[in-house]
Amino acid sequence: MSENQNLLAEQRRALILDEVRRRGGVRVNELTRRLGVSDMTVRRDLDALARQGAVEKVHGGAVPVAEASTHEPGFEAKSGLELTAKEDIARAAAELVAPGTAIALSGGTTTYALAHRLLEVPDLTVVTNSVRVADVFHTAQRTSGQRQGAATVVLTGGVRTPSDSLVGPVADQAIAALHFDVLFLGVHGISAEAGLSTPNLAEAETNRRLVQSARRVVVVADHTKWGTVGLSSFASLEQVDTLVTDAGLPAGARAEISEHLRRLVVAGEAGEDGTDI
């Protein structure tokens, strides 16, 4: 069977992952028929998803990974997941940033995507505990030179997590002394009962400090984060001003969120300017 040249590897893998989550498992022969690719291509895709920790390979196919509340995937493992959703969220979140403001970006792959969108917003002061986010701005300055209006970046310092965030007492003390207009916060999990949560205890404390130092809190999280609960909660939904998510969020979840949040922005849909709730 000839390879489908119109579908990129990352798009195929996103489709495969969606099928695994939706159906609770897939078989190789089903995927070859649906995607129009060879058996070997599907197995390579499953190998790549397994290395990222997104699926577990079994004989003849793959099943979802059952994650413990303490499981913390690394940055690389998460960076290949929900790529379209993250880009949609980043684009919508960037519209909430005014030139000349002081903002904070937490660690995470969605805030990393947002950082790229903020490079052209002039005169920002960016506080971050993410090595990856800081690198986005520093790399842009190295390649294009120190241009007028380039962001001023404050990296907190601290102990590095698997997600390349800096946490712990050094980061906490730095953040506690600062005040910023808007915090853009990536999360491991979000639910009505547990609020915002993470599997990393030190990161939970650092995130609490970020929330306390912000005048406004904007959570950027794709639909797969809804219903996920990590080991430690660090904020309630009532402490969040805006949730920016993607069109994959089910209607039931949107209704539940409306009971707790002031504003919901669903990126990638008509009327994504948001609903005040």
C-alpha positions in Angstrom: 0.0 0.0 0.0 1.4 3.4 -0.9 2.3 6.0 1.7 -0.1 8.9 2.2 2.2 11.8 1.5 -0.5 14.4 2.4 -0.4 13.5 6.1 2.6 14.6 8.1 4.0 12.2 10.7 2.9 14.5 13.6 -0.6 14.7 12.2 -0.8 10.9 11.9 0.4 10.4 15.4 -2.1 13.0 16.7 -4.9 11.0 15.0 -3.6 7.7 16.4 -3.4 9.1 19.9 -7.0 10.5 19.6 -8.2 7.0 18.6 -6.3 5.3 21.4 -7.9 7.7 24.0 -11.4 7.6 22.5 -11.6 3.9 22.0 -9.3 2.7 24.7 -7.0 1.0 22.3 -6.2 0.4 18.6 -4.9 -2.3 16.4 -2.2 -1.9 13.8 -4.2 -3.4 10.9 -7.1 -0.9 11.7 -4.8 2.0 11.5 -3.1 1.0 8.3 -6.6 0.9 6.6 -7.8 4.1 8.1 -4.6 6.1 7.4 -3.7 4.5 4.1 -0.1 3.9 5.2 2.0 0.8 5.6 2.2 -1.5 8.6 5.8 -0.4 9.2 4.8 3.3 9.2 2.1 2.7 11.8 4.5 0.7 14.0 7.1 3.5 13.8 4.4 6.0 14.8 3.4 3.8 17.8 7.1 3.5 18.7 7.4 7.3 18.7 4.3 7.7 20.8 5.4 5.1 23.3 8.8 6.8 23.7 6.9 10.0 24.5 5.0 8.1 27.1 1.7 8.8 25.4 0.7 5.2 24.7 1.6 1.7 25.8 2.4 -0.8 23.0 0.7 -4.2 23.3 0.7 -7.2 20.9 -0.9 -6.0 17.7 -1.5 -2.4 18.7 -1.5 0.1 21.5 -3.5 1.2 24.6 -3.6 4.3 26.7 -1.1 4.8 29.5 -2.6 4.7 32.9 -0.9 7.6 34.7 -0.4 7.9 38.4 -1.1 11.2 40.1 2.7 11.5 40.7 3.7 10.8 37.1 5.4 13.9 35.5 6.2 13.6 31.8 9.2 15.5 30.5 9.0 18.5 28.2 9.9 16.5 25.1 7.3 13.9 25.9 4.6 16.5 26.1 5.8 18.8 23.3 4.6 16.4 20.5 1.0 16.1 21.9 -2.0 18.2 20.8 0.1 20.5 18.6 -2.8 22.1 16.7 -4.7 22.7 20.0 -1.7 24.4 21.6 -1.1 26.6 18.6 -4.8 27.7 18.6 -4.6 28.4 22.3 -1.4 30.3 22.0 -2.8 32.5 19.2 -6.0 33.3 21.2 -4.0 33.9 24.5 -1.6 36.3 22.7 -4.6 38.5 21.9 -5.0 39.1 25.6 -1.6 40.7 26.0 -1.3 44.5 25.7 2.0 46.2 24.8 4.0 47.5 27.7 2.6 45.2 30.3 4.3 43.0 32.8 3.3 39.4 32.4 4.4 36.0 33.8 4.6 32.7 31.9 4.8 29.5 33.8 6.5 26.4 32.5 4.9 24.1 30.0 4.6 23.3 26.3 1.5 25.6 25.9 3.2 28.6 27.4 6.2 27.8 25.3 4.0 28.0 22.2 2.6 31.3 23.5 6.0 32.8 24.0 6.7 32.5 20.3 3.5 34.4 19.6 4.6 37.2 22.0 7.9 38.1 20.3 6.3 40.9 18.3 4.4 42.5 21.2 6.5 45.5 22.1 7.9 46.6 25.5 6.8 43.5 27.5 8.4 42.6 30.8 8.3 38.8 31.0 8.8 37.0 34.3 9.2 33.2 33.8 10.3 30.2 35.7 10.6 28.3 32.4 14.1 27.7 30.9 12.4 27.0 27.5 10.3 30.1 27.6 13.3 32.3 28.4 15.2 30.7 25.6 12.5 31.7 23.1 13.1 35.4 23.8 16.9 35.1 24.1 17.2 33.2 20.9 15.1 35.8 19.1 17.3 38.6 20.4 20.5 36.8 19.3 19.3 36.1 15.8 17.7 39.5 15.1 19.8 41.7 17.3 18.7 43.9 20.2 15.7 45.7 18.6 13.7 48.5 20.0 10.7 47.2 22.0 12.2 43.8 22.7 10.9 42.1 25.8 12.8 42.3 29.1 13.0 38.8 30.5 13.3 37.9 34.2 14.2 34.2 34.8 13.5 33.3 38.4 16.2 30.7 39.1 15.6 27.6 41.1 15.7 23.8 40.8 14.9 22.4 37.3 12.0 19.9 36.9 11.5 17.3 34.2 9.3 19.9 32.4 12.2 22.4 32.4 10.5 24.6 35.0 12.5 26.2 37.8 10.9 25.7 41.2 11.8 25.6 44.9 12.8 28.3 47.5 14.9 30.4 45.2 12.1 30.6 42.6 9.5 31.2 45.3 11.4 34.1 46.9 12.0 35.8 43.5 8.4 35.5 42.5 7.1 36.8 45.9 9.0 40.1 45.5 7.4 40.7 42.0 4.0 41.9 40.8 2.7 41.4 37.3 -0.4 42.3 35.4 -1.3 38.9 33.9 -0.1 35.3 34.6 -0.4 32.8 31.8 -0.4 29.5 33.5 0.1 26.0 32.0 -1.3 23.1 34.1 -0.9 19.4 34.4 -4.5 18.9 35.3 -7.7 20.9 35.8 -11.0 19.8 37.4 -14.0 21.2 39.3 -13.1 19.3 42.5 -9.3 19.5 42.5 -8.9 22.8 40.7 -5.4 23.2 39.2 -3.0 20.5 40.0 0.5 19.1 39.3 2.4 15.9 40.2 5.4 17.9 41.5 5.1 19.2 45.1 7.7 21.9 44.7 6.2 23.1 41.4 2.8 23.4 43.2 4.3 25.8 45.7 6.0 27.9 43.0 2.7 28.0 41.1 0.9 29.2 44.2 3.4 32.1 44.4 2.8 32.9 40.8 -1.0 33.1 41.3 -0.6 35.3 44.4 1.7 37.8 42.5 -0.7 38.2 39.6 -3.5 40.7 39.2 -5.1 38.4 36.6 -4.7 34.7 36.1 -5.2 33.1 32.6 -4.9 29.3 32.4 -3.9 28.0 29.0 -4.8 24.3 28.8 -6.0 22.0 26.0 -9.0 19.8 26.4 -7.1 16.7 27.5 -6.1 18.5 30.8 -9.8 18.6 31.9 -10.5 15.9 34.4 -6.8 15.1 35.1 -5.8 15.4 38.7 -2.1 15.6 39.9 -0.8 14.9 43.3 -1.0 18.5 44.6 -3.6 21.2 44.0 -2.3 24.7 44.0 -5.3 26.9 43.0 -9.1 26.6 42.9 -11.1 27.4 39.7 -12.4 30.5 41.5 -8.9 31.9 41.5 -8.8 31.8 37.7 -10.0 34.8 35.7 -9.9 33.2 32.2 -9.4 29.7 30.8 -8.2 29.5 27.2 -8.7 26.1 25.8 -9.5 24.4 22.4 -12.6 23.2 20.6 -12.1 19.6 21.8 -13.5 20.5 25.2 -16.9 18.7 25.6 -20.1 20.7 26.1 -20.6 19.1 29.5 -17.2 20.3 30.7 -17.9 23.8 29.4 -21.1 23.9 31.4 -19.3 22.8 34.5 -16.6 25.4 34.0 -19.2 28.1 33.6 -20.2 27.6 37.3 -16.7 28.5 38.5 -14.8 30.8 36.0 -15.4 34.4 34.9 -14.5 33.8 31.3 -14.0 30.9 28.9 -12.2 31.4 25.6 -12.5 28.4 23.2 -9.8 28.8 20.5 -10.4 27.6 17.0 -14.1 28.2 17.1 -16.3 31.0 15.8 -16.7 33.6 18.4 -13.5 32.7 20.2 -13.3 36.2 21.7 -14.7 34.4 24.7 -17.8 34.1 26.8 -18.1 36.1 29.9 -19.6 33.7 32.5 
